[in-house]
Amino acid sequence: MTLDHARMSISDPLVLGTRGSELALRQANVVRSKLEAAGYRVELQTITTRGDEATDTPISEIGDEAVFTKELDRALLGGSVDLAVHSLKDIPSTVPSGLALAAIGEREDPRDAFVAHPSFDGHLHDLPEGATVATASLRRTAQLLTWRSDLEVVPVRGNVDTRIEKLRENDWSGMVLAVAGLARLGLSVHIRDRIDPSLIVPAVGQGALGIACREDQDALCDLLRETLHHDASGFAADAERAFLKTVGGGCQVPLGAWAHLDDDMLVLDACIAALDGSEHYRDERRCAPEDGATVGRELAADLLAMGGDHILDDVLGESREETSNSPFRP
């Protein structure tokens, strides 16, 4: 297909689907700006997901593994939008049939952030005995309790600004959020500590954007990859998502995986932890960047054999097999 024919086969304007939160819209506008700079007109279409509606229920309890993506997937498959922009950590490790994860945008800082209550002057390592810390993530909960079993970790939901407001209104010492979300919203001033991954392993895909379209849109897939894909972030995503897919369980399992390039090698650091912090299995692998997916699967199998398998049994119970085979994940 010639360049002119490829351009003719791409919708004008391109309709970009996104959630309606401030963070989602900022991320979508980053993608829109790059496509417009390449000469394409883009219109945003906001779509409400179940995760946006069920703001009082912990994500792990909603029971829908595509809580932030399913409605956007349906819009893509139905043709009402041409592409969709997600936080990569919200995209299933196996994308639904008929869709393609066409590009991985350049990753922001993947670390977690400690945001302190205005009345608390200290840092994460200064938390007093029995301090209360809020988070929306089982992964963070398990790793915080692995580090400090005396902490009280409480759940919190809502958009980033809503959570920060809840922090002010409660007697919590602080909360843990993603650095990337705070940075993209211009709220980095709230970050007291950028938590070293040696303490809390980041979530799979945290800080990166995933851009999806229908897999039969060859010209659009090529455009998205050429315009938006970041190679280093893509190599990291391949390794982390292969780890997640092998472990299974999605957001119901407290696991973390963080891959990054170190010189010419890809380093993958991953863990599976018990919800109460009583068990914690963690290891690291190094490989050529193009071998990341294979090494991600191998590391997942090793951590499961170490004892992570028992954690999954405890967390998922009878639903484990069904959850592991689901094409969706929050």
Buried (B, 14 or more C-beta within 10 A) or exposed (E): EEEEEBBEEBBEBBBBBBBBBBBBBBBBBBBBEBBBEEEBEBEBBBBEBBBBEBEEBBBBEBEBBBBBBBBBBBBBBEEEBBBBBBBBBBBBBBBBEEBBBBBBBBBBBBBBBBBBBEEBEBEBEEBEEEBBBBBBBBBBBBBBBBBBEEBEBEBBBBBBBEBBEBBEEBEBBBBBBBBBBBBBBEBEEBBBBBBEBEBBBBBBBBBBBBBBBBBEBBBBBBBBBEBBBBEBBBBBBBBBBBBBBBBBBBBBBBBBBBBBBEEEEBBBBBBBBBBBBEBBBBEEBEBEBEBBBBBBBBBBBBBBEBEBBBBBEEBBEEEBEEBBEBBBBB
